[in-house]
Amino acid sequence: MALSQRPFVLPAEPVDQYEVRWWQVGSNHDLPIVREVRGLYHVNTSWEAGAPFIDQWQFFTDGRFEGRGGSWNDWGWMSWDSAYPSREAAIARARQIATERLAGLERRAAAVRKWLEDTK
């Protein structure tokens, strides 16, 4: 089951280079997609590719840099509707979604077969 709150606990005080990780289940039409999301916190880190990270999280999805945002404990902008604390939990949900979608596709295929039979 997806979480209504973040799938990790932060220490009370900011910790430089602190890393958090969770998995999200998304979709590309018929197939679910499981993505690993990682947040890396910076107290004050210079960055050659742009502005320094000061009291910010750096986010990666499947290892690719996605952006920055929030401060140490400011996660109000994040939705946890499709977040899971482990890859296994995310895969289990993705399999459930795929099974439900397959059942729907099979019902649609049966309706098409019936129509083809009825219109001979």
VENMO-V276944 format. One record per residue. N is the residue number from 1. RES is the residue in one letter. NEAR is the number of other ideal C-beta (glycine too) atoms within 12 Angstrom. Layout:
BEGIN
n = (N & N)
res = (RES & RES)
near = (NEAR & NEAR)
END
This chain:
BEGIN
n = (1 & 2 & 3 & 4 & 5 & 6 & 7 & 8 & 9 & 10 & 11 & 12 & 13 & 14 & 15 & 16 & 17 & 18 & 19 & 20 & 21 & 22 & 23 & 24 & 25 & 26 & 27 & 28 & 29 & 30 & 31 & 32 & 33 & 34 & 35 & 36 & 37 & 38 & 39 & 40 & 41 & 42 & 43 & 44 & 45 & 46 & 47 & 48 & 49 & 50 & 51 & 52 & 53 & 54 & 55 & 56 & 57 & 58 & 59 & 60 & 61 & 62 & 63 & 64 & 65 & 66 & 67 & 68 & 69 & 70 & 71 & 72 & 73 & 74 & 75 & 76 & 77 & 78 & 79 & 80 & 81 & 82 & 83 & 84 & 85 & 86 & 87 & 88 & 89 & 90 & 91 & 92 & 93 & 94 & 95 & 96 & 97 & 98 & 99 & 100 & 101 & 102 & 103 & 104 & 105 & 106 & 107 & 108 & 109 & 110 & 111 & 112 & 113 & 114 & 115 & 116 & 117 & 118 & 119 & 120)
res = (M & A & L & S & Q & R & P & F & V & L & P & A & E & P & V & D & Q & Y & E & V & R & W & W & Q & V & G & S & N & H & D & L & P & I & V & R & E & V & R & G & L & Y & H & V & N & T & S & W & E & A & G & A & P & F & I & D & Q & W & Q & F & F & T & D & G & R & F & E & G & R & G & G & S & W & N & D & W & G & W & M & S & W & D & S & A & Y & P & S & R & E & A & A & I & A & R & A & R & Q & I & A & T & E & R & L & A & G & L & E & R & R & A & A & A & V & R & K & W & L & E & D & T & K)
near = (16 & 25 & 24 & 12 & 17 & 27 & 28 & 26 & 12 & 22 & 13 & 9 & 11 & 21 & 17 & 20 & 16 & 24 & 20 & 30 & 26 & 33 & 33 & 34 & 32 & 24 & 18 & 14 & 11 & 14 & 17 & 27 & 22 & 30 & 28 & 28 & 37 & 24 & 35 & 28 & 33 & 28 & 20 & 15 & 22 & 12 & 16 & 8 & 11 & 13 & 14 & 16 & 29 & 19 & 20 & 26 & 38 & 32 & 31 & 21 & 21 & 18 & 13 & 13 & 19 & 19 & 18 & 24 & 21 & 25 & 20 & 24 & 21 & 17 & 25 & 12 & 13 & 25 & 16 & 23 & 17 & 27 & 32 & 32 & 25 & 18 & 21 & 13 & 23 & 31 & 21 & 21 & 30 & 28 & 18 & 19 & 26 & 23 & 16 & 17 & 20 & 17 & 14 & 15 & 17 & 14 & 14 & 15 & 14 & 14 & 14 & 14 & 14 & 13 & 12 & 11 & 10 & 9 & 8 & 7)
END
